Amino acid sequence: MAAAGAFLVLSAQGIETFVQQSVKYPPGAVRSDSFATLPISDWFRSQATKVRDAIPPDFGLKAAVYNGLFSSTPNVTYSVAPLCGGSNCTWQNYSTLAFCNTCSNITDRIRNNTSSAGLKYSLPGGLVVDSPAQQGWHYYNALTSANRSIYSLDMTFLAIWSVEGSNPNFTPTAGKCTLELCTRSFASAKFDNGRLSEIRSHDQPVPLSRFADNPSVNVDLDSWTGFTQWMDSVISGTYTQYADTGGTYNTTSDTRDAIFQVMVNERGNMTLQLLFDNVADSLTYAMRTVNLSSRMSTEGRPVANGIACVATTMVEVEWAWLSFPFTVWALVLLYTIVVMDMSRQTPLWKDSTIATLCHGLNDADSKDVVTLQVQSDMDAKAKVMHVRLVEDDIGGIKLSRSEQSPTELGQVSQRFLRAVNECDVN
């Protein structure tokens, strides 16, 4: 038992190290009452002046279209600027009016016919491109057409191109894209370390009847008409690029050139779908950030409200580090119980002289010690003589020489304590 106790004592010396490792103080955040707003859009309206039956797009919308068409990379991120009153902010389940886009390749629908002017390429919708008969020129020809409907802009593209040579061999390609207003829903958003990340859940095209039944989302018809007319002027029409005798390339439209270069794979991995995705996202960003709402001065811009959090220090307990201290404490408790059980029958030993002074030795035993006069004789007698408290003939308590075992001595331990208490009282 002594060896076990020593082992527990040594093991306990390492408890502090494990306890210190169990407590961590990671950085965290707690909710605050500060503001957390994210700009959204619920209204489509141009701020330009009305011309005849339409309001043309303002400079914000025009810039958004050009920004998307001339973007150098696909999947451009247009991130709005939230207002966050804490170290980070979060938002859940919100939506905004947006532009959506879908594109498809319709090259398989191209028809070719020969005429007196040469080979002619066409689409079922009436879009036609004649192949030029120029020899020795690097020649491009593209034609686009926009078919407009309420809240939807259909765009069809047909292009032919050839390499320089005396007998040019033209290759046709065609595509169709649709830009339309939609409701864009977000599952969540987070603003942290100065960066906003939004998680889309789905885009839902909004038909005309939806706007009439939902007053929270509105489209100004004159503004939409003006936007589609302007887009038609930017996209529709014949486009030609050719090289003159000096090797200088000439183009008839920069915006159509941007589309044409995508169709003939001259802009890296950009496709029509990715190009007009950029246009749609750029327009959505403009609607959420530029003043497109006539209610701005009276009601304020619509926003999505979120939760602001402030940075704080957290306390985290790693319980695995406490397995050793808990084990040591359990073993110490078990060791204490075992020792107490083993010593339960051991007689109490008192080094107090109160019992001797109050009760003294009986007459028979006192004769062996009263004759001792020298200190050394007394010490020798004390080492060999054992006494215990016993009851005498008249019911009192006296010290008497004992030859009994420790177990037998333990049976009168309680009487010994009572005797000591009586002496204290007297």
Secondary structure as GFF3:
##gff-version 3
##sequence-region A 1 426
A	DSSP	alpha_helix	2	12	.	.	.	ID=ss1
A	DSSP	alpha_helix	15	22	.	.	.	ID=ss2
A	DSSP	beta_strand	23	24	.	.	.	ID=ss3
A	DSSP	beta_strand	27	31	.	.	.	ID=ss4
A	DSSP	beta_strand	36	39	.	.	.	ID=ss5
A	DSSP	beta_strand	43	44	.	.	.	ID=ss6
A	DSSP	alpha_helix	59	69	.	.	.	ID=ss7
A	DSSP	beta_strand	83	84	.	.	.	ID=ss8
A	DSSP	beta_strand	88	105	.	.	.	ID=ss9
A	DSSP	three_ten_helix	107	109	.	.	.	ID=ss10
A	DSSP	beta_strand	111	115	.	.	.	ID=ss11
A	DSSP	beta_strand	118	122	.	.	.	ID=ss12
A	DSSP	beta_strand	128	130	.	.	.	ID=ss13
A	DSSP	beta_strand	140	149	.	.	.	ID=ss14
A	DSSP	beta_strand	152	161	.	.	.	ID=ss15
A	DSSP	beta_strand	171	192	.	.	.	ID=ss16
A	DSSP	beta_strand	195	205	.	.	.	ID=ss17
A	DSSP	alpha_helix	208	213	.	.	.	ID=ss18
A	DSSP	beta_strand	218	219	.	.	.	ID=ss19
A	DSSP	alpha_helix	221	235	.	.	.	ID=ss20
A	DSSP	beta_strand	237	243	.	.	.	ID=ss21
A	DSSP	beta_strand	249	251	.	.	.	ID=ss22
A	DSSP	alpha_helix	254	263	.	.	.	ID=ss23
A	DSSP	alpha_helix	272	289	.	.	.	ID=ss24
A	DSSP	beta_strand	303	305	.	.	.	ID=ss25
A	DSSP	beta_strand	307	313	.	.	.	ID=ss26
A	DSSP	beta_strand	316	317	.	.	.	ID=ss27
A	DSSP	three_ten_helix	319	322	.	.	.	ID=ss28
A	DSSP	alpha_helix	323	342	.	.	.	ID=ss29
A	DSSP	alpha_helix	354	359	.	.	.	ID=ss30
A	DSSP	alpha_helix	363	366	.	.	.	ID=ss31
A	DSSP	alpha_helix	375	384	.	.	.	ID=ss32
A	DSSP	beta_strand	387	391	.	.	.	ID=ss33
A	DSSP	beta_strand	397	401	.	.	.	ID=ss34
A	DSSP	alpha_helix	406	410	.	.	.	ID=ss35
A	DSSP	alpha_helix	413	425	.	.	.	ID=ss36
###
